[in-house]
Amino acid sequence: MQFQVPQFIEKEAKIVGPLTFKQFLYLGAGGVVVFFLYFYLAAKNLLAFALITIFLAIGALAFAFLKIGGQPLLTILLKFLNFSFSSKIYLWKKKAVSPRVIKREEKLKKEEPSGEPTLKVAEKSQLKKLSTQIETRMR
C-alpha cells in the first residue's frame, strides 16, 4: 500500500507559547495601543474607551488568526489596496522588431529545373473557402 507524503508544508515556528512571532506582534501592538488609550481616554470618556478597545481587540485578533483562502488577512488587505489603486486598463504595446532585409539577388534566384518531376500545387486552395463557409455557416 502506498501513502501520499505531503510536501511543501509551511509551518511557522511557535516563539511565544502557542503564538508565532507575527501573531505575538499583532496582539502586542493592539495591547500597547489599548494601554496608551487607557491613560489618555479612560478618565475622560469610559464609553469611547470601551468601544475603541473592542474594535482594536477584534482587529488585532483578526490580523493574528484570520486566514482567507490560506492567506493571512494582511496579505488580503494589501492585495485589495493594490488592486483598488492600480490602473485597470492594460494597453498592449507591440515590441519593435527590426525589419527583415532581403537582398534582390536572393529574391531573383530561381531554382533550375531538375530531371525529377515535382509536385504541382494549385495556386488557390479550397481550404480558405471551406473555413469561411464553416465560420459563417453557409452551405
C-alpha positions, 0 to 999 in steps of 0.5 A: 500500500502506498501513502501520499507524503505531503510536501511543501508544508509551511509551518511557522515556528511557535516563539511565544507559547502557542503564538508565532512571532507575527501573531505575538506582534499583532496582539502586542501592538493592539495591547500597547495601543489599548494601554496608551488609550487607557491613560489618555481616554479612560478618565475622560470618556469610559464609553469611547474607551470601551468601544475603541478597545473592542474594535482594536481587540477584534482587529488585532485578533483578526490580523493574528488568526484570520486566514482567507483562502490560506492567506493571512488577512494582511496579505488580503488587505494589501492585495485589495489596496493594490488592486483598488489603486492600480490602473485597470486598463492594460494597453498592449504595446507591440515590441519593435522588431527590426525589419527583415532585409532581403537582398534582390539577388536572393529574391531573383534566384530561381531554382533550375529545373531538375530531371525529377518531376515535382509536385504541382500545387494549385495556386488557390486552395479550397481550404480558405473557402471551406473555413469561411463557409464553416465560420459563417455557416453557409452551405 
